Amino acid sequence: MQADQIVLPVDIANNATVVNQAFGKFQTTENRTTYIGPNHAAESRNLMAMYRTFATKTGNFKGTQKSTVKFTKDLAVPGVDASTTLTAPLIMEISFSIPVGADEADVISLRQHAVALLDADSIMTPLNLQLLI
């Protein structure tokens, strides 16, 4: 079980200044736990959710276990006409599919590749803002 509070050191402005962001456990169901973050409100969500799917054995294969972390933050964005403002979710999902029996070093290596990608502004900015692939 994860902790009741998770603190993430976040470089919010991408300027090497880290700010701790605390997420408190809000709701737990069978295979999902939801945490609420700073400035969360019913009309303006700031959530982190963790999901799990247990492996299912198939023949001689022990299966693949899956885990996902999903961040959801509501933003005010302009509508089609400039006089309206709408609330829309900004979402990021990080998902892992790990075959049963994989060793920790392989999982850490995979995770570090994801960290490097997410921190590469030269890749992520064109991908997310201009949809360049």
N, CA and C atoms as an extended XYZ file, in Angstrom:
399
Properties=species:S:1:pos:R:3:atomname:S:1:resname:S:1:resid:I:1 pbc="F F F"
N         0.846       -1.176        0.000 N   MET     1
C         0.000        0.000        0.000 CA  MET     1
C         0.894        1.244        0.000 C   MET     1
N         0.520        2.219       -0.816 N   GLN     2
C         1.251        3.481       -0.867 CA  GLN     2
C         0.946        4.305        0.389 C   GLN     2
N         1.785        5.294        0.633 N   ALA     3
C         1.624        6.163        1.802 CA  ALA     3
C         0.347        7.003        1.679 C   ALA     3
N        -0.139        7.496        2.816 N   ASP     4
C        -1.316        8.366        2.808 CA  ASP     4
C        -1.012        9.722        2.181 C   ASP     4
N         0.250       10.136        2.224 N   GLN     5
C         0.661       11.376        1.575 CA  GLN     5
C         1.909       11.100        0.742 C   GLN     5
N         1.892       11.569       -0.491 N   ILE     6
C         3.037       11.450       -1.386 CA  ILE     6
C         3.495       12.859       -1.728 C   ILE     6
N         4.781       13.130       -1.498 N   VAL     7
C         5.347       14.441       -1.799 CA  VAL     7
C         6.285       14.280       -2.992 C   VAL     7
N         5.997       15.032       -4.046 N   LEU     8
C         6.810       14.994       -5.256 CA  LEU     8
C         7.616       16.289       -5.364 C   LEU     8
N         8.941       16.199       -5.488 N   PRO     9
C         9.749       17.404       -5.715 CA  PRO     9
C         9.648       17.782       -7.197 C   PRO     9
N         8.922       18.850       -7.506 N   VAL    10
C         8.597       19.204       -8.883 CA  VAL    10
C         9.275       20.509       -9.281 C   VAL    10
N         9.947       20.491      -10.420 N   ASP    11
C        10.529       21.696      -11.018 CA  ASP    11
C         9.442       22.317      -11.893 C   ASP    11
N         8.498       22.999      -11.272 N   ILE    12
C         7.287       23.482      -11.933 CA  ILE    12
C         7.603       24.379      -13.127 C   ILE    12
N         8.539       25.319      -12.958 N   ALA    13
C         8.866       26.276      -14.017 CA  ALA    13
C         9.978       25.782      -14.946 C   ALA    13
N        10.483       24.581      -14.715 N   ASN    14
C        11.574       24.019      -15.511 CA  ASN    14
C        12.798       24.939      -15.488 C   ASN    14
N        13.104       25.441      -14.287 N   ASN    15
C        14.236       26.359      -14.133 CA  ASN    15
C        15.187       25.918      -13.018 C   ASN    15
N        15.170       24.649      -12.677 N   ALA    16
C        16.012       24.048      -11.632 CA  ALA    16
C        15.630       24.495      -10.219 C   ALA    16
N        14.418       25.023      -10.060 N   THR    17
C        13.902       25.363       -8.738 CA  THR    17
C        12.814       24.359       -8.391 C   THR    17
N        13.098       23.522       -7.409 N   VAL    18
C        12.167       22.450       -7.043 CA  VAL    18
C        11.219       22.923       -5.950 C   VAL    18
N         9.951       22.601       -6.130 N   VAL    19
C         8.907       22.901       -5.154 CA  VAL    19
C         8.236       21.585       -4.784 C   VAL    19
N         8.122       21.292       -3.507 N   ASN    20
C         7.459       20.065       -3.078 CA  ASN    20
C         5.952       20.194       -3.259 C   ASN    20
N         5.379       19.206       -3.924 N   GLN    21
C         3.941       19.138       -4.139 CA  GLN    21
C         3.403       17.939       -3.371 C   GLN    21
N         2.543       18.196       -2.397 N   ALA    22
C         1.995       17.127       -1.568 CA  ALA    22
C         0.644       16.674       -2.121 C   ALA    22
N         0.504       15.357       -2.274 N   PHE    23
C        -0.746       14.746       -2.704 CA  PHE    23
C        -1.239       13.863       -1.565 C   PHE    23
N        -2.453       14.113       -1.082 N   GLY    24
C        -3.011       13.337        0.020 CA  GLY    24
C        -4.017       12.316       -0.468 C   GLY    24
N        -3.995       11.142        0.165 N   LYS    25
C        -4.915       10.062       -0.234 CA  LYS    25
C        -6.348       10.533       -0.041 C   LYS    25
N        -7.154       10.355       -1.073 N   PHE    26
C        -8.529       10.826       -1.073 CA  PHE    26
C        -9.519        9.673       -1.104 C   PHE    26
N        -9.245        8.694       -1.998 N   GLN    27
C       -10.203        7.601       -2.167 CA  GLN    27
C        -9.466        6.355       -2.652 C   GLN    27
N        -9.837        5.215       -2.086 N   THR    28
C        -9.263        3.948       -2.523 CA  THR    28
C       -10.391        2.987       -2.864 C   THR    28
N       -10.274        2.383       -4.058 N   THR    29
C       -11.184        1.317       -4.444 CA  THR    29
C       -10.324        0.080       -4.676 C   THR    29
N       -10.903       -0.970       -5.214 N   GLU    30
C       -10.196       -2.243       -5.310 CA  GLU    30
C        -8.848       -2.140       -6.023 C   GLU    30
N        -8.788       -1.503       -7.158 N   ASN    31
C        -7.549       -1.446       -7.931 CA  ASN    31
C        -7.154       -0.019       -8.320 C   ASN    31
N        -7.613        0.960       -7.556 N   ARG    32
C        -7.292        2.363       -7.830 CA  ARG    32
C        -7.237        3.151       -6.523 C   ARG    32
N        -6.232        4.018       -6.425 N   THR    33
C        -6.172        4.969       -5.324 CA  THR    33
C        -6.027        6.359       -5.918 C   THR    33
N        -6.836        7.293       -5.432 N   THR    34
C        -6.804        8.668       -5.920 CA  THR    34
C        -6.281        9.575       -4.817 C   THR    34
N        -5.370       10.464       -5.212 N   TYR    35
C        -4.791       11.474       -4.319 CA  TYR    35
C        -5.190       12.845       -4.830 C   TYR    35
N        -5.390       13.795       -3.901 N   ILE    36
C        -5.654       15.173       -4.310 CA  ILE    36
C        -4.422       16.014       -4.006 C   ILE    36
N        -4.135       16.934       -4.928 N   GLY    37
C        -2.951       17.768       -4.815 CA  GLY    37
C        -3.288       19.190       -4.378 C   GLY    37
N        -2.281       20.046       -4.391 N   PRO    38
C        -2.467       21.435       -3.969 CA  PRO    38
C        -3.548       22.128       -4.805 C   PRO    38
N        -4.346       22.950       -4.154 N   ASN    39
C        -5.398       23.757       -4.792 CA  ASN    39
C        -6.492       22.925       -5.453 C   ASN    39
N        -6.633       21.670       -5.053 N   HIS    40
C        -7.715       20.844       -5.589 CA  HIS    40
C        -9.045       21.357       -5.048 C   HIS    40
N       -10.049       21.402       -5.919 N   ALA    41
C       -11.415       21.745       -5.515 CA  ALA    41
C       -12.353       20.968       -6.435 C   ALA    41
N       -13.595       20.821       -6.045 N   ALA    42
C       -14.551       20.069       -6.852 CA  ALA    42
C       -14.660       20.651       -8.256 C   ALA    42
N       -14.596       21.973       -8.377 N   GLU    43
C       -14.733       22.613       -9.687 CA  GLU    43
C       -13.398       22.778      -10.425 C   GLU    43
N       -12.304       22.438       -9.755 N   SER    44
C       -10.982       22.556      -10.375 CA  SER    44
C       -10.086       21.454       -9.824 C   SER    44
N       -10.078       20.317      -10.509 N   ARG    45
C        -9.382       19.140      -10.013 CA  ARG    45
C        -7.861       19.259      -10.133 C   ARG    45
N        -7.178       18.674       -9.168 N   ASN    46
C        -5.734       18.444       -9.227 CA  ASN    46
C        -5.537       17.065       -8.600 C   ASN    46
N        -5.529       16.039       -9.443 N   LEU    47
C        -5.560       14.656       -8.977 CA  LEU    47
C        -4.361       13.857       -9.470 C   LEU    47
N        -3.996       12.870       -8.688 N   MET    48
C        -3.067       11.837       -9.109 CA  MET    48
C        -3.737       10.513       -8.752 C   MET    48
N        -3.882        9.639       -9.727 N   ALA    49
C        -4.514        8.343       -9.485 CA  ALA    49
C        -3.542        7.231       -9.852 C   ALA    49
N        -3.535        6.181       -9.065 N   MET    50
C        -2.713        5.009       -9.327 CA  MET    50
C        -3.638        3.824       -9.562 C   MET    50
N        -3.351        3.078      -10.652 N   TYR    51
C        -4.158        1.934      -11.046 CA  TYR    51
C        -3.273        0.695      -11.128 C   TYR    51
N        -3.889       -0.471      -10.956 N   ARG    52
C        -3.141       -1.721      -11.110 CA  ARG    52
C        -4.022       -2.768      -11.776 C   ARG    52
N        -3.352       -3.649      -12.540 N   THR    53
C        -3.993       -4.813      -13.138 CA  THR    53
C        -3.066       -5.987      -12.882 C   THR    53
N        -3.569       -7.007      -12.234 N   PHE    54
C        -2.760       -8.173      -11.911 CA  PHE    54
C        -2.554       -9.039      -13.140 C   PHE    54
N        -1.438       -9.747      -13.168 N   ALA    55
C        -1.091      -10.631      -14.284 CA  ALA    55
C        -2.050      -11.818      -14.336 C   ALA    55
N        -2.305      -12.279      -15.564 N   THR    56
C        -3.095      -13.480      -15.794 CA  THR    56
C        -2.220      -14.476      -16.540 C   THR    56
N        -2.087      -15.656      -15.977 N   LYS    57
C        -1.266      -16.707      -16.583 CA  LYS    57
C        -1.933      -17.203      -17.863 C   LYS    57
N        -1.106      -17.370      -18.910 N   THR    58
C        -1.579      -17.910      -20.180 CA  THR    58
C        -0.612      -18.999      -20.607 C   THR    58
N        -1.035      -20.232      -20.584 N   GLY    59
C        -0.151      -21.336      -20.942 CA  GLY    59
C         1.058      -21.358      -20.016 C   GLY    59
N         2.255      -21.317      -20.594 N   ASN    60
C         3.487      -21.349      -19.819 CA  ASN    60
C         3.962      -19.940      -19.425 C   ASN    60
N         3.268      -18.908      -19.909 N   PHE    61
C         3.645      -17.522      -19.621 CA  PHE    61
C         2.946      -17.057      -18.353 C   PHE    61
N         3.701      -16.499      -17.419 N   LYS    62
C         3.139      -16.065      -16.135 CA  LYS    62
C         2.303      -14.798      -16.250 C   LYS    62
N         2.377      -14.115      -17.371 N   GLY    63
C         1.535      -12.947      -17.586 CA  GLY    63
C         2.272      -11.639      -17.412 C   GLY    63
N         1.529      -10.570      -17.608 N   THR    64
C         2.056       -9.214      -17.506 CA  THR    64
C         1.236       -8.444      -16.488 C   THR    64
N         1.932       -7.847      -15.522 N   GLN    65
C         1.240       -6.987      -14.566 CA  GLN    65
C         1.315       -5.557      -15.083 C   GLN    65
N         0.282       -4.780      -14.837 N   LYS    66
C         0.231       -3.422      -15.360 CA  LYS    66
C        -0.021       -2.443      -14.236 C   LYS    66
N         0.634       -1.287      -14.355 N   SER    67
C         0.398       -0.195      -13.415 CA  SER    67
C         0.367        1.107      -14.188 C   SER    67
N        -0.430        2.035      -13.705 N   THR    68
C        -0.587        3.335      -14.361 CA  THR    68
C        -0.694        4.415      -13.298 C   THR    68
N        -0.081        5.555      -13.594 N   VAL    69
C        -0.275        6.758      -12.790 CA  VAL    69
C        -0.861        7.796      -13.729 C   VAL    69
N        -1.926        8.450      -13.298 N   LYS    70
C        -2.596        9.447      -14.126 CA  LYS    70
C        -2.722       10.752      -13.347 C   LYS    70
N        -2.218       11.816      -13.945 N   PHE    71
C        -2.367       13.155      -13.372 CA  PHE    71
C        -3.471       13.875      -14.146 C   PHE    71
N        -4.372       14.535      -13.422 N   THR    72
C        -5.434       15.326      -14.040 CA  THR    72
C        -5.491       16.676      -13.342 C   THR    72
N        -5.378       17.743      -14.121 N   LYS    73
C        -5.465       19.101      -13.574 CA  LYS    73
C        -6.358       19.914      -14.490 C   LYS    73
N        -7.391       20.519      -13.929 N   ASP    74
C        -8.300       21.342      -14.718 CA  ASP    74
C        -7.687       22.712      -14.963 C   ASP    74
N        -7.845       23.183      -16.204 N   LEU    75
C        -7.329       24.490      -16.606 CA  LEU    75
C        -8.441       25.328      -17.214 C   LEU    75
N        -8.329       26.643      -17.089 N   ALA    76
C        -9.209       27.561      -17.805 CA  ALA    76
C        -8.569       27.823      -19.158 C   ALA    76
N        -9.318       27.558      -20.232 N   VAL    77
C        -8.823       27.752      -21.592 CA  VAL    77
C        -9.844       28.572      -22.376 C   VAL    77
N        -9.364       29.311      -23.394 N   PRO    78
C       -10.307       30.100      -24.183 CA  PRO    78
C       -11.202       29.208      -25.029 C   PRO    78
N       -12.432       29.648      -25.203 N   GLY    79
C       -13.362       28.936      -26.071 CA  GLY    79
C       -13.122       29.311      -27.521 C   GLY    79
N       -13.968       28.801      -28.406 N   VAL    80
C       -13.831       29.107      -29.827 CA  VAL    80
C       -13.959       30.608      -30.047 C   VAL    80
N       -14.961       31.215      -29.445 N   ASP    81
C       -15.016       32.683      -29.509 CA  ASP    81
C       -14.236       33.227      -28.318 C   ASP    81
N       -13.524       34.270      -28.527 N   ALA    82
C       -12.587       34.794      -27.532 CA  ALA    82
C       -13.264       35.290      -26.264 C   ALA    82
N       -14.574       35.442      -26.281 N   SER    83
C       -15.255       35.990      -25.110 CA  SER    83
C       -15.610       34.930      -24.072 C   SER    83
N       -15.386       33.650      -24.366 N   THR    84
C       -15.730       32.597      -23.414 CA  THR    84
C       -14.479       31.896      -22.898 C   THR    84
N       -14.582       31.447      -21.688 N   THR    85
C       -13.533       30.652      -21.071 CA  THR    85
C       -14.159       29.347      -20.603 C   THR    85
N       -13.479       28.252      -20.884 N   LEU    86
C       -13.967       26.932      -20.509 CA  LEU    86
C       -12.986       26.263      -19.565 C   LEU    86
N       -13.457       25.282      -18.834 N   THR    87
C       -12.582       24.458      -18.012 CA  THR    87
C       -12.382       23.137      -18.731 C   THR    87
N       -11.100       22.755      -18.891 N   ALA    88
C       -10.774       21.506      -19.586 CA  ALA    88
C        -9.647       20.803      -18.836 C   ALA    88
N        -9.635       19.468      -18.858 N   PRO    89
C        -8.595       18.741      -18.124 CA  PRO    89
C        -7.286       18.647      -18.911 C   PRO    89
N        -6.193       18.841      -18.209 N   LEU    90
C        -4.846       18.566      -18.703 CA  LEU    90
C        -4.488       17.219      -18.092 C   LEU    90
N        -4.179       16.218      -18.927 N   ILE    91
C        -4.003       14.848      -18.441 CA  ILE    91
C        -2.663       14.291      -18.906 C   ILE    91
N        -1.988       13.579      -18.010 N   MET    92
C        -0.805       12.820      -18.373 CA  MET    92
C        -0.941       11.442      -17.735 C   MET    92
N        -0.684       10.407      -18.528 N   GLU    93
C        -0.718        9.039      -18.022 CA  GLU    93
C         0.635        8.384      -18.251 C   GLU    93
N         1.106        7.696      -17.245 N   ILE    94
C         2.333        6.924      -17.331 CA  ILE    94
C         1.927        5.486      -17.050 C   ILE    94
N         2.216        4.598      -18.013 N   SER    95
C         1.742        3.232      -17.912 CA  SER    95
C         2.894        2.255      -18.089 C   SER    95
N         2.884        1.213      -17.303 N   PHE    96
C         3.896        0.159      -17.373 CA  PHE    96
C         3.218       -1.179      -17.599 C   PHE    96
N         3.822       -1.996      -18.458 N   SER    97
C         3.436       -3.400      -18.622 CA  SER    97
C         4.702       -4.206      -18.397 C   SER    97
N         4.723       -4.959      -17.316 N   ILE    98
C         5.946       -5.647      -16.896 CA  ILE    98
C         5.672       -7.143      -16.813 C   ILE    98
N         6.382       -7.940      -17.617 N   PRO    99
C         6.181       -9.383      -17.535 CA  PRO    99
C         6.617       -9.911      -16.167 C   PRO    99
N         5.833      -10.811      -15.608 N   VAL   100
C         6.172      -11.409      -14.318 CA  VAL   100
C         7.545      -12.071      -14.448 C   VAL   100
N         8.440      -11.764      -13.538 N   GLY   101
C         9.779      -12.321      -13.551 CA  GLY   101
C        10.831      -11.350      -14.049 C   GLY   101
N        10.408      -10.177      -14.586 N   ALA   102
C        11.392       -9.169      -15.003 CA  ALA   102
C        12.185       -8.745      -13.785 C   ALA   102
N        13.472       -8.472      -13.969 N   ASP   103
C        14.241       -8.075      -12.790 CA  ASP   103
C        14.196       -6.562      -12.593 C   ASP   103
N        14.499       -6.157      -11.374 N   GLU   104
C        14.388       -4.757      -10.976 CA  GLU   104
C        15.264       -3.850      -11.840 C   GLU   104
N        16.449       -4.302      -12.230 N   ALA   105
C        17.351       -3.477      -13.045 CA  ALA   105
C        16.717       -3.130      -14.392 C   ALA   105
N        16.010       -4.082      -15.001 N   ASP   106
C        15.348       -3.808      -16.281 CA  ASP   106
C        14.223       -2.782      -16.114 C   ASP   106
N        13.481       -2.900      -15.033 N   VAL   107
C        12.382       -1.962      -14.778 CA  VAL   107
C        12.943       -0.571      -14.488 C   VAL   107
N        14.009       -0.484      -13.718 N   ILE   108
C        14.634        0.817      -13.432 CA  ILE   108
C        15.153        1.443      -14.721 C   ILE   108
N        15.795        0.655      -15.568 N   SER   109
C        16.298        1.169      -16.840 CA  SER   109
C        15.166        1.724      -17.696 C   SER   109
N        14.066        1.005      -17.778 N   LEU   110
C        12.906        1.469      -18.540 CA  LEU   110
C        12.382        2.790      -17.968 C   LEU   110
N        12.255        2.837      -16.645 N   ARG   111
C        11.766        4.049      -15.983 CA  ARG   111
C        12.694        5.234      -16.237 C   ARG   111
N        14.000        5.006      -16.217 N   GLN   112
C        14.951        6.089      -16.455 CA  GLN   112
C        14.881        6.593      -17.895 C   GLN   112
N        14.559        5.692      -18.837 N   HIS   113
C        14.340        6.142      -20.212 CA  HIS   113
C        13.136        7.090      -20.270 C   HIS   113
N        12.080        6.755      -19.541 N   ALA   114
C        10.895        7.612      -19.508 CA  ALA   114
C        11.209        8.959      -18.867 C   ALA   114
N        11.977        8.954      -17.771 N   VAL   115
C        12.375       10.203      -17.111 CA  VAL   115
C        13.153       11.080      -18.090 C   VAL   115
N        14.109       10.479      -18.816 N   ALA   116
C        14.920       11.232      -19.774 CA  ALA   116
C        14.042       11.824      -20.876 C   ALA   116
N        13.106       11.045      -21.382 N   LEU   117
C        12.214       11.541      -22.420 CA  LEU   117
C        11.353       12.689      -21.915 C   LEU   117
N        10.736       12.506      -20.760 N   LEU   118
C         9.868       13.549      -20.212 CA  LEU   118
C        10.620       14.842      -19.929 C   LEU   118
N        11.910       14.750      -19.647 N   ASP   119
C        12.709       15.933      -19.334 CA  ASP   119
C        13.383       16.534      -20.564 C   ASP   119
N        13.161       15.982      -21.741 N   ALA   120
C        13.777       16.488      -22.972 CA  ALA   120
C        12.833       17.492      -23.639 C   ALA   120
N        13.004       18.760      -23.300 N   ASP   121
C        12.147       19.809      -23.873 CA  ASP   121
C        12.201       19.822      -25.401 C   ASP   121
N        13.362       19.504      -25.967 N   SER   122
C        13.511       19.522      -27.428 CA  SER   122
C        12.628       18.478      -28.106 C   SER   122
N        12.207       17.465      -27.376 N   ILE   123
C        11.307       16.436      -27.912 CA  ILE   123
C         9.874       16.687      -27.455 C   ILE   123
N         9.693       16.932      -26.158 N   MET   124
C         8.351       16.999      -25.585 CA  MET   124
C         7.569       18.253      -26.011 C   MET   124
N         8.228       19.395      -26.138 N   THR   125
C         7.512       20.611      -26.529 CA  THR   125
C         6.941       20.487      -27.942 C   THR   125
N         7.753       20.110      -28.951 N   PRO   126
C         7.154       19.923      -30.286 CA  PRO   126
C         6.094       18.821      -30.322 C   PRO   126
N         6.311       17.757      -29.566 N   LEU   127
C         5.341       16.662      -29.544 CA  LEU   127
C         4.003       17.124      -28.977 C   LEU   127
N         4.028       17.777      -27.815 N   ASN   128
C         2.789       18.127      -27.126 CA  ASN   128
C         2.111       19.385      -27.645 C   ASN   128
N         2.852       20.374      -28.090 N   LEU   129
C         2.241       21.625      -28.509 CA  LEU   129
C         1.996       21.715      -30.013 C   LEU   129
N         2.791       20.974      -30.812 N   GLN   130
C         2.622       21.021      -32.258 CA  GLN   130
C         2.261       19.649      -32.843 C   GLN   130
N         2.194       18.637      -31.980 N   LEU   131
C         1.896       17.259      -32.373 CA  LEU   131
C         2.863       16.727      -33.424 C   LEU   131
N         4.145       17.118      -33.310 N   LEU   132
C         5.182       16.619      -34.204 CA  LEU   132
C         5.650       15.270      -33.724 C   LEU   132
N         5.595       14.266      -34.602 N   ILE   133
C         6.030       12.917      -34.241 CA  ILE   133
C         7.154       12.452      -35.156 C   ILE   133
